[in-house]
Amino acid sequence: MKGERAKGASANDDGLTEGVQQAGAVELLLIRHGESEGNVAATEAREAGVEVIEVPARDADVDLSETGRDQAKALGIALGRTAEEFRPDAVVSSPYARARQTAGIAVETAGWPLQVRTDERLRDRELGILDRLTRRGVENRYPEESERRDWLGKLYYRPPGGESWADVALRLRSVLAELNSVGMGQRVMLVCHDAVIMLFRYVLEGLSEQELLDIAAREAILNASVTRFVRPSGVGPWTLESFNVADHLAEQGVAVTEHAGDTSVRPR
């Protein structure tokens, strides 16, 4: 089973302005959405060697697959076992359908009396002109962009009309700042996307580009997995407690799925 348990690695940057140390959240649960119809279509397209991914809707409107719904329910069952004093005070989701559906099913199954909020800053990375294209599609239709992507690497490459990973990190820094300023509560669950979870690690742990890309190259964020950060004092650095854990799926006999994005991440 993939998943990196507590290593005691401490964060050194929580995205806040230096000197501002009012008490905020003490725990962050980062959840990747369950398997989506888009995940399935993208994997099938890559395996078939075609250029275009035949998704059923625009990215924001792609629903969970049947397996994804099972994963969200299994997640909710596992979360429902959490002692009341350790349950999230707030659940915030990406506005994309697959994330909202995961959050809604999980919260309902857990029996938590919480309303799922949405925040557009948690949305998936926007791909611009490369949207719906496989790597082969990019190489054949936009060879100059393929070369530029390989040259710059995943952190800094921004496709025309889209975002780089660095752009997404900027969004997340503002989300983290608000955890200390708008009173979301001590424990917050964020339901989002694989790249977003990777970039939360980048920001919260103060990773270098090389460290981030090393993690991205060796580890795919599993659907409906849980990543947990803690800081008992509510101020200062965060500590990674667990990463990419999906044991709750296997324990309940639900498929564990690994739909990763483009695995070419390092600059060449």
C-alpha positions in Angstrom: 0.0 0.0 0.0 1.4 3.4 -0.9 1.4 6.1 1.8 4.1 7.8 3.8 3.4 7.7 7.6 4.6 10.2 10.1 8.3 11.1 9.7 8.5 14.0 12.0 9.5 16.3 9.1 8.7 19.8 10.2 7.5 22.6 8.0 9.3 25.9 7.9 6.8 28.1 5.9 3.1 28.2 6.5 2.4 30.9 3.9 1.8 33.6 6.5 3.4 37.0 6.6 6.4 37.0 8.9 5.5 38.3 12.4 1.8 37.6 12.2 1.3 34.8 14.7 -2.4 34.8 15.8 -3.7 31.3 16.7 -5.2 29.4 13.8 -5.8 25.8 12.7 -4.1 22.9 14.5 -4.8 20.2 11.9 -5.3 20.0 8.1 -6.7 17.0 6.4 -6.0 17.1 2.7 -8.2 14.7 0.7 -7.9 13.9 -3.0 -11.3 13.4 -4.7 -12.4 9.9 -5.6 -11.8 8.4 -9.0 -13.6 10.6 -11.7 -14.9 9.8 -15.1 -12.1 12.1 -16.4 -9.4 10.0 -14.6 -10.7 6.9 -16.3 -10.9 8.6 -19.7 -7.3 10.0 -19.4 -5.9 6.6 -18.4 -7.7 4.9 -21.3 -6.4 7.5 -23.7 -2.8 7.2 -22.6 -3.0 3.4 -22.8 -4.5 3.6 -26.3 -1.9 6.0 -27.5 -4.4 8.6 -28.8 -4.0 12.3 -28.7 -7.3 13.5 -27.2 -9.0 12.5 -24.0 -12.7 12.0 -24.5 -14.1 13.5 -21.3 -17.9 13.8 -20.9 -17.9 17.4 -19.8 -15.6 20.4 -19.1 -13.1 19.7 -16.3 -15.1 21.5 -13.7 -18.2 19.4 -14.3 -16.7 15.9 -14.6 -18.4 13.6 -12.1 -17.1 10.8 -10.0 -17.0 7.3 -11.5 -18.9 4.5 -9.8 -15.7 3.5 -8.2 -15.1 7.1 -7.1 -18.4 7.1 -5.3 -17.6 3.9 -3.5 -14.2 5.4 -2.5 -16.0 8.5 -1.1 -18.3 6.4 0.9 -15.5 4.3 2.3 -13.7 7.5 3.2 -16.8 8.7 5.0 -17.1 5.4 7.0 -13.4 5.8 8.0 -13.9 9.4 9.0 -17.0 8.6 10.9 -14.9 6.6 13.4 -13.0 9.8 14.4 -13.6 10.7 18.0 -15.9 13.8 18.2 -13.2 16.0 19.7 -10.9 15.4 16.8 -13.5 15.8 14.0 -13.1 18.7 11.5 -14.7 22.0 12.4 -15.0 22.9 8.7 -15.0 21.0 5.4 -14.0 23.1 2.3 -13.9 21.7 -1.2 -12.7 22.6 -4.6 -15.8 23.8 -6.6 -15.1 21.1 -9.2 -17.9 18.4 -9.3 -15.7 15.5 -8.5 -14.3 17.1 -5.3 -17.7 18.5 -4.2 -19.3 15.0 -4.7 -16.5 13.4 -2.7 -16.8 15.8 0.2 -20.6 15.6 0.2 -20.7 11.8 0.2 -18.0 11.5 2.8 -19.5 14.0 5.2 -23.0 12.5 4.9 -21.7 9.0 5.4 -19.6 10.1 8.4 -22.8 11.6 9.9 -21.1 14.9 10.5 -23.5 17.9 10.9 -21.3 20.1 8.7 -22.1 22.0 5.5 -19.5 21.6 2.8 -18.1 25.0 1.6 -16.4 25.6 -1.7 -13.3 27.7 -2.5 -12.2 28.2 -6.1 -8.6 28.5 -5.0 -8.7 24.7 -4.3 -9.5 23.9 -8.0 -7.3 21.8 -10.1 -4.5 23.3 -12.2 -5.8 24.9 -15.4 -4.1 23.5 -18.5 -5.1 26.1 -21.1 -4.5 25.0 -24.7 -3.3 21.6 -23.5 -6.6 20.7 -21.9 -7.8 17.3 -22.9 -4.6 16.4 -24.7 -2.4 13.4 -23.8 1.4 13.7 -23.8 1.4 12.4 -27.4 -1.3 15.0 -28.3 0.9 17.8 -27.0 4.0 16.5 -28.8 2.2 16.2 -32.1 0.0 19.3 -32.0 2.2 21.7 -30.0 5.8 20.5 -30.4 7.2 23.9 -29.3 5.2 23.7 -26.1 6.3 20.1 -25.5 9.9 21.3 -25.7 9.3 24.3 -23.5 7.6 22.1 -20.9 10.5 19.7 -20.8 13.0 22.6 -20.5 11.2 24.4 -17.7 9.9 21.4 -15.7 6.6 21.1 -13.9 7.0 23.8 -11.3 7.5 26.7 -13.7 6.0 25.6 -17.0 2.8 27.6 -17.8 0.8 26.5 -20.8 -0.8 29.3 -22.8 -4.1 30.1 -21.1 -3.2 27.9 -18.2 -1.3 27.8 -14.9 2.1 26.5 -13.7 2.4 24.7 -10.4 4.0 27.9 -9.0 0.8 29.7 -9.9 -1.3 27.2 -8.0 1.1 27.5 -5.0 0.3 31.2 -4.9 -3.4 30.4 -4.5 -2.7 28.0 -1.7 -0.6 30.5 0.3 -3.7 32.8 0.5 -5.9 29.9 1.6 -3.4 29.1 4.4 -3.3 32.7 5.5 -7.1 32.7 5.9 -7.0 29.7 8.2 -5.5 32.1 10.8 -7.8 35.0 10.1 -11.4 34.0 9.4 -12.0 31.5 12.3 -12.6 28.3 10.3 -11.9 26.3 13.5 -9.0 24.3 14.8 -9.4 21.3 12.4 -10.1 21.8 8.7 -10.6 19.2 6.0 -9.8 20.3 2.4 -11.1 18.2 -0.5 -9.1 18.9 -3.7 -6.8 17.5 -6.4 -3.5 15.7 -6.7 -1.5 18.6 -7.8 -3.0 20.8 -5.1 -2.0 18.3 -2.4 1.6 18.1 -3.8 1.8 21.9 -3.7 0.4 22.1 -0.2 3.4 20.0 0.8 5.7 22.4 -1.2 4.3 25.4 0.7 3.8 23.9 4.2 7.2 22.1 4.3 9.1 24.8 2.5 10.4 22.3 0.0 12.8 23.2 -2.8 11.9 22.7 -6.4 14.1 19.6 -6.5 12.5 18.1 -3.4 9.0 18.7 -4.7 9.7 17.2 -8.1 11.4 14.2 -6.5 8.2 13.4 -4.5 6.0 14.0 -7.6 8.2 11.7 -9.7 8.0 8.7 -7.3 4.6 9.1 -5.7 1.1 9.4 -7.3 -1.6 10.8 -5.0 -4.2 8.1 -4.7 -7.9 8.8 -5.1 -9.7 9.4 -1.8 -6.4 9.4 0.1 -5.7 11.3 3.2 -2.7 13.6 3.9 -2.5 15.1 7.4 -0.6 18.1 8.8 -0.6 19.1 12.4 0.7 22.0 14.6 -0.6 21.6 18.1 0.0 25.3 19.1 -2.1 26.7 16.3 0.8 28.9 15.2 4.1 28.5 13.3 5.4 25.6 11.4 3.3 22.6 10.3 4.5 18.9 10.6 3.6 16.2 8.1 1.9 13.5 10.1 0.9 11.2 7.2 0.9 11.3 3.5 -1.2 9.7 0.7 -2.8 7.1 3.0 -5.6 5.0 1.4 -5.7 2.1 3.8 -9.3 2.8 4.5 -10.2 1.8 1.0 -8.4 -1.6 1.0 -9.7 -2.4 4.4 -13.3 -2.0 3.1 -12.7 -3.9 -0.1 -12.9 -0.8 -2.3 -10.5 -0.4 -5.3 -7.4 1.7 -4.7 -6.8 3.8 -7.8 -3.8 5.8 -8.8 -4.7 8.0 -11.8 -1.5 10.1 -12.1 -0.9 13.1 -14.4 2.1 13.5 -16.7 5.0 11.8 -14.9 7.6 13.9 -16.7 8.2 16.5 -14.0 11.9 17.5 -14.0 13.5 20.1 -16.2 15.7 18.7 -18.9 
